[in-house]
């Protein structure tokens, strides 16, 4: 399984932000999974302990995900925004280039 982004990065900070999603990450990701994406096939769950500024609760667990390239591409293509439109146009153009007959 090829994952996007590489295991040292997260979509919380990368894809979600790049697509300029206004919905909080956890709500957005669970809604995207309704499209039929499957854990351990299209993405893997990564739990991280993060520091807080709260002395009574110094750490919190944050869920993150590592995606296959196909899932990342599909997420880009289904976003209804200017950035989503640019992604769709990019992938359409790339596919046109791939399928141009070579003379």
C-alpha positions in Angstrom: 0.0 0.0 0.0 1.5 3.3 -1.1 0.6 6.1 1.4 0.2 9.8 1.0 1.7 11.7 2.7 4.8 10.0 3.8 4.6 8.5 7.3 6.4 11.6 8.8 3.6 13.9 7.7 -0.1 14.1 8.3 -3.1 15.1 6.2 -4.3 17.2 9.2 -1.5 19.6 8.4 -1.1 19.0 4.7 -4.0 18.0 2.5 -6.8 19.3 4.8 -5.0 22.7 5.0 -4.0 22.7 1.3 -7.6 22.2 0.2 -8.6 25.1 2.5 -11.2 23.0 4.3 -13.2 25.2 6.8 -14.8 22.2 8.5 -12.9 20.9 11.5 -10.6 18.0 10.5 -12.3 15.1 12.4 -15.8 16.1 11.2 -14.6 16.5 7.6 -12.6 13.2 7.5 -15.5 11.2 8.9 -17.8 12.8 6.2 -15.2 11.9 3.5 -15.2 8.3 4.7 -18.9 8.1 3.8 -17.8 8.0 0.2 -16.8 4.4 0.8 -13.1 4.7 1.8 -11.9 1.8 4.0 -9.5 1.8 6.9 -6.4 -0.3 6.3 -7.1 -0.3 2.6 -7.4 3.4 1.6 -6.0 4.9 4.8 -4.5 4.0 8.2 -5.3 5.6 11.5 -2.4 7.1 13.4 -2.9 8.2 17.0 -0.5 10.8 18.3 0.0 12.2 21.8 0.3 16.0 21.7 1.2 18.5 24.3 -1.4 20.9 25.6 -1.1 24.1 27.6 -3.3 22.7 30.3 -1.3 21.7 33.4 -4.1 19.4 34.6 -4.1 17.6 31.3 -0.6 18.0 29.7 -1.3 15.7 26.8 -4.1 14.8 24.5 -4.6 12.1 21.9 -5.1 13.3 18.3 -6.3 11.0 15.5 -4.6 11.5 12.2 -4.5 9.5 8.9 -2.1 8.4 6.3 -3.7 7.9 2.9 -3.1 6.0 -0.3 -2.3 8.3 -3.3 -5.6 7.2 -4.9 -7.6 8.3 -1.8 -5.8 11.6 -1.7 -6.5 12.2 -5.4 -10.2 11.3 -4.9 -10.5 13.6 -1.9 -9.0 16.5 -3.9 -11.4 15.8 -6.8 -14.6 15.8 -4.7 -13.9 19.1 -2.9 -16.3 21.8 -3.9 -14.0 24.8 -3.8 -11.6 26.8 -6.0 -8.7 24.6 -4.8 -10.8 21.4 -5.5 -11.5 22.7 -9.0 -7.8 23.4 -9.6 -7.1 19.8 -8.5 -9.7 18.4 -10.9 -8.3 20.4 -13.8 -4.8 19.3 -12.9 -5.7 15.6 -12.9 -7.8 15.9 -16.1 -4.8 17.5 -17.8 -2.4 14.9 -16.6 -4.6 12.1 -17.8 -5.0 13.8 -21.2 -1.2 13.9 -21.5 -0.9 10.3 -20.6 -3.4 9.2 -23.3 -2.1 11.3 -26.2 -1.2 8.9 -29.0 2.5 8.9 -29.8 3.3 9.4 -33.5 
